[in-house]
Amino acid sequence: MAKKRNYRREYDTYHKRKRQKKRRAGRNKARRMMIKKKGKRKLKGKDVHHKDRNPRNNKRSNLRIQSKKKNRGNNK
């Protein structure tokens, strides 16, 4: 049987790091910016894609709306 996932340890060792918090804040900010610009209905079921893959670069020219499947498959 597979070992249970320890979410507390995962948070403490990765998600709580200062760098990760800044990256998450950047992604959240980009989403808020796009909602303000395009409207909430346009983003329903979609992700905000950072063209340069840097979540802290929230210039309008660096952002675009993509399907979740396409955006989350861009891990190259």
N, C-alpha and C positions, 0 to 999 in steps of 0.2 A: 504494500500500500504506500502511496506517495505521502511524503511528509507535508503537514499542514503549513501553509504560508504564514509567516510571522509578520503581520502588517506593522506592528509597533516597531520592531527592529528595522524593518525596511524604511519607515519614516525617519527613525533616528539616524540611520546610516546614509540616507540619500536625500530624501525630500526636505529634511530640516537644514540642509547645508545652505549657506548664504548665497552661493552661486545659483543653486537650483531655485531658490525663492525668487531671485531677480529674474530668472528666465521665465518662471511661471507668471510673475507679475507682468512681464512684457507681453506674454501671450494673451493674458486677460485684458490688458490695455488695448491690444490690437483688435480684439473682438469687440470691445466697447466702442472703439473708433469706427469700426465698420458698421455696427448697428446704428450708430448715430448718422453715418453717411448714407447707408443703403436701406435701413429699416430692418426691424426684427424678422419680418416675414421672409425676406430674401435670404437670411442666414439660417432659417429653420432647417435642421438636418445637415448643415454644412459646416466646414471648418474654414478658418482664415489661414491662408498659406503665406509663409514668408519666402519670397523668391530666393533670397540669399541664405536661407535656413538659419538666420540669426534672429531669435525671438525678441531681442532688444532693439532691433532696427525696425521701427514702426513708421517709416516714411510711407506715405500713400503709394508711391511708385513701387514699393517693395511688397505690397500686400495685394492679395487677390482671394476671391471666394472660390473654394473647391469642394467637391463632395468629400465626405469623410473617408470613403474608401480610397480615393485617389490621393488625398493629402497624406494619409497615414501609411500609404504604400510607397511614399517617396523617401525611403530611408537609405538612399545610396550616397 
